[in-house]
Amino acid sequence: MSKFHVKKGDEVIVLAGKEKGKRGKIIHVMTEKQRVIVEGLQMVKKHMRKSQQNPQGAIVEREGSIHISNVKKAEAVAA
C-alpha cells in the first residue's frame, strides 16, 4: 500500500481535466487504483435496476473518480 499526499476528508483542488480549478472534499480514496472520489465533482449517470427502493428503476447521478495525481491539497485560509 502506497502513502498518498491526500486522505479522506481533505479539501482538494483539481489540477487537470474537465473539473480543473474546482474544489471539494475527498469522500473516498481507492488505494489500489490510485484514485479519489471528490464530493460534487466528476458527476456520472448510473442506471439503477428495479428494486424496492426504486420500483421503476432510475438514473442516478453520483461522483466519479479522479486520479490522485490530478488533485492537490488546498491550503487552509487563516481567519
GIGILIN-V811851 format. One record per residue. N is the residue number from 1. PHI is phi in radians with two decimals (* if undefined). PSI is psi as a letter, one per 20 degrees, with the letter a starting at -180 (none if undefined). NEAR is the number of other ideal C-beta (glycine too) atoms within 12 Angstrom. Layout:
n=N phi=PHI psi=PSI near=NEAR
n=N phi=PHI psi=PSI near=NEAR
This chain:
n=1 phi=* psi=p near=8
n=2 phi=-1.47 psi=r near=13
n=3 phi=-1.78 psi=p near=10
n=4 phi=-1.89 psi=r near=24
n=5 phi=-1.42 psi=i near=18
n=6 phi=-2.29 psi=q near=34
n=7 phi=-2.48 psi=r near=19
n=8 phi=-1.00 psi=p near=18
n=9 phi=1.67 psi=i near=16
n=10 phi=-1.26 psi=q near=26
n=11 phi=-1.50 psi=p near=22
n=12 phi=-2.24 psi=r near=35
n=13 phi=-2.03 psi=p near=25
n=14 phi=-1.46 psi=p near=31
n=15 phi=-1.67 psi=h near=22
n=16 phi=-2.56 psi=q near=17
n=17 phi=1.72 psi=a near=19
n=18 phi=-1.23 psi=i near=14
n=19 phi=-1.71 psi=j near=27
n=20 phi=-0.93 psi=p near=16
n=21 phi=1.57 psi=i near=17
n=22 phi=-1.47 psi=q near=24
n=23 phi=-2.02 psi=q near=23
n=24 phi=-3.03 psi=r near=27
n=25 phi=-1.79 psi=p near=25
n=26 phi=-1.30 psi=p near=33
n=27 phi=-1.61 psi=g near=25
n=28 phi=-2.64 psi=q near=23
n=29 phi=-2.02 psi=p near=29
n=30 phi=-1.73 psi=n near=20
n=31 phi=-1.17 psi=h near=16
n=32 phi=-1.16 psi=h near=11
n=33 phi=-1.64 psi=i near=15
n=34 phi=0.98 psi=l near=20
n=35 phi=-2.30 psi=q near=24
n=36 phi=-2.25 psi=q near=37
n=37 phi=-1.93 psi=p near=28
n=38 phi=-1.88 psi=p near=39
n=39 phi=-1.02 psi=p near=25
n=40 phi=1.40 psi=j near=20
n=41 phi=-2.04 psi=q near=30
n=42 phi=0.97 psi=l near=28
n=43 phi=-1.20 psi=p near=21
n=44 phi=-2.22 psi=q near=17
n=45 phi=-1.63 psi=p near=13
n=46 phi=-2.19 psi=p near=15
n=47 phi=-1.47 psi=p near=14
n=48 phi=-1.79 psi=p near=17
n=49 phi=-1.25 psi=q near=14
n=50 phi=-1.04 psi=p near=11
n=51 phi=-2.71 psi=a near=11
n=52 phi=-1.15 psi=h near=9
n=53 phi=-1.27 psi=h near=11
n=54 phi=-2.16 psi=n near=14
n=55 phi=-1.09 psi=h near=10
n=56 phi=-1.60 psi=i near=12
n=57 phi=1.49 psi=r near=14
n=58 phi=-2.85 psi=r near=16
n=59 phi=-2.03 psi=o near=14
n=60 phi=-1.94 psi=q near=16
n=61 phi=-1.76 psi=p near=15
n=62 phi=-2.40 psi=r near=21
n=63 phi=-1.30 psi=p near=24
n=64 phi=-1.66 psi=r near=24
n=65 phi=-1.65 psi=q near=27
n=66 phi=-2.22 psi=p near=38
n=67 phi=-1.12 psi=q near=23
n=68 phi=-1.11 psi=h near=31
n=69 phi=-1.30 psi=i near=18
n=70 phi=-1.68 psi=j near=26
n=71 phi=-2.23 psi=q near=37
n=72 phi=-2.33 psi=q near=24
n=73 phi=-1.18 psi=p near=23
n=74 phi=-1.40 psi=p near=20
n=75 phi=-1.28 psi=p near=11
n=76 phi=-1.28 psi=p near=8
n=77 phi=-1.49 psi=p near=7
n=78 phi=-1.30 psi=p near=4
n=79 phi=-1.64 psi=none near=3
